[in-house]
Amino acid sequence: MSAGLPYREPAPAPHERIVWPERFGTRFTVFADVEEEFDWRAPLDAAARSTTAMQAFPAAHRRFADRGVGLACMIDHPIATDPAAVDILARVIEDGRSTIGAQLHAWVNPPFADSVGPVDSYPGNLPPAREAAKLDVLGDAIGAAFGARPIAYRAGRYGIGPHTRALLAERGYRIDSSVRARYDYSRDGGPDFTAVGSAAYHRGGLIELPLTTVFTGAAHRAGPWLHPALGAIPHGRGVAARTGLLSRVALTPEDMPIAAALEAVAVAVGEGVRLLTLSFHSPSLAPGHTPYVRDAADLAAFHRWWDAMFAQLDRLGVRDASLAEIVAAAPSP
């Protein structure tokens, strides 16, 4: 375990912020955390490697592809080493816009230590040599499966650490997507992103694409300091959200109502965010594998969320961007 926990991601300095060229417009990209199924309420288990939910992936992908939207498929070790899942994803990336990236779930990615507790499940908390070894095993597996090593990375549980970007840059990665803007996982030993907003930035030789998180409500401009302060008051955040004072909304269909997400997109675009990043977990495509999609009704709501979101993005003139287009458009740091 690395010293100095928890890791706190500093806010980007002015010279780190990416200023997108005018021709890039305002864009969005969708990350899919393509992973094994596991019980989200139980202790993490290295033996939990089932990938049956991948059977639902082709139909879901068609819904995105029919709208011209690519998926950044961030795959972990159980997926990369499952021939059936690899075959599905090989057909997905034939759409010309979807991409294979890497996602490191430390608890199911060799080499293994004696055990993986909550703190060590954030891969950035591991000693650098162990984090590097896991990255190498994952990169080798993806390269063997798809004929090319990934250039985009997401740490499982958003678990980036102080050594992660240097390790990624050494291995040829260009994009990191491990930051969940305005969230704090430090109570569980994870990283603290409360200082980071949704805008893309350069750091450690990589393009950082935070998961877009927007403050809405009457006091949304005070969100960066008010939301953490409300967390110290019992029920403070809930009361602020119910009264329309302040809500924190991440762009995901998982536990984020569509009305709130549509408002968040309007706020983000109005405030000049030029690249929105959205996300979901692949096991949510089949009922019963995540807390967000427990049954057929939840799955129908999941798909309606995306339909409404894409209609909103169309109205606002926000177009899909592939990871290749993002790398090509990002100015040098």
Buried (B, 14 or more C-beta within 10 A) or exposed (E): EBEEBBBBBEEBEEEBBBEBEEEBBBBBBBBBBBBBBBEEEEEBEBEBBBBEBBEBBBEBBEEBBEBEBBBBBBBBBBBBBBEEBBEBBEEBBEBEBBBBBBBBBBBBBEEEEEEBEEBBBBBBBBBBEBBBBBBBBBBEBBBEBBEEBBBBBBBBBBBBBBBBBBBBBEBEBBBBBBBBBBBBBBEEBBBBBBBBBBBBBBBBBBBBBBBBBBBBBEBBEBBBEBBBEBEEEEEBBEEBBEEEBBBBBBBBBBEBEBEBBBBBBBBBBEBEBBBBBBBBBBBBBBBEBBEBBEEEEBBEBBBEBBEBBBEBBEEBEBBBBBBBBBEEBBEEB
